[in-house]
Amino acid sequence: MITSAQMRAARALLGIDQRVLAEMSGVSLPTIQRMEASDGNVRGVIDTLVKVVDAFERAGIELIGEGAASAEGGRGVRFKQPQPR
């Protein structure tokens, strides 16, 4: 799973806007906009989610799930505990 906050944070780390992410992932800009506007976990077509996650991974971003350890051990940022909305 990927959250809308993870998507925005990953884009910020890469210094890219939604249009560039759309191009990198082969997903339409309106789809990226809808994904980032969602609350919590991004919902959508699995193939679309996989394209976005793959694009981030190719760009060097590791998306870490809740409670999961970072496999690469590099620097990162995460919430200590889930934050209420």
N, C-alpha and C positions, 0 to 999 in steps of 0.2 A: 504494500500500500504506500501511497505517497500522499502527503497532505498539501493543501494549497499553500500553507506557510512554508513548507519545504521547497516548493516550486519557486516561490518568490525569493527565498533565501539563497537557493542555488543560483538563480539568475543574478542576484546581487553579487555573489562571490565571483561569478564569471564576468560581471560588468556588462551584461547584455540586456536588451529589452525583449518584450514579448514577441516582437516581429522576428528577431534573430532566432529565438528559441523555436518559433514555428518553422523557420527555414531549416534549422539544424535537425529537427525531428520529422519533418515532412508532414506536419499537422497544420491545419489552417489556423490563422490568427484568431478568428472568432472562437475556435475550440480552445485554444490556449487561454483566452480571456475568460471563457466560461469555467474552465478548470480552476483557474486562480481565484475566481470569484466565489467558488463553492466554500462551504463551511466544513472544516475538518478534512476528513479523507476525501480525496478527489474520486468522484464516481464517473464512470464512462465506459466506453467500449474498451475491452481489455487490450486489443491490438493498439489502440491509440495511447493508452497508458504506458504500454511497453515501449512504444516509439519515443515517448518523452523521457522515460527513465534511461533508455539506451543512449539517447542524445546526451544526457547529463553525464553518464558514465564515460562515454567517448571523450567528453570535455574534461574529465578528471574529477568529477564530483561523485562522492560516495554518499548515497542516501541511507541513513541509519534508522532502522525501525525502532519503535519504542521498546526499551528494555534490551536491545541488541548491542553487542560490542562492536566497535569499529574493527574490521578485519585488517585494515592497512596500518592502523596505529598513527596516522598523521594527525595534524592539528584539526580541530573542529569546534563546533558550537552546538550545544543542545540544551534543552530544558532539563533541570534536575528532576522535576516532577511535572506531570501534566498540569497545564494551567487552565483554570476555569475560563470559560468564554463569557 
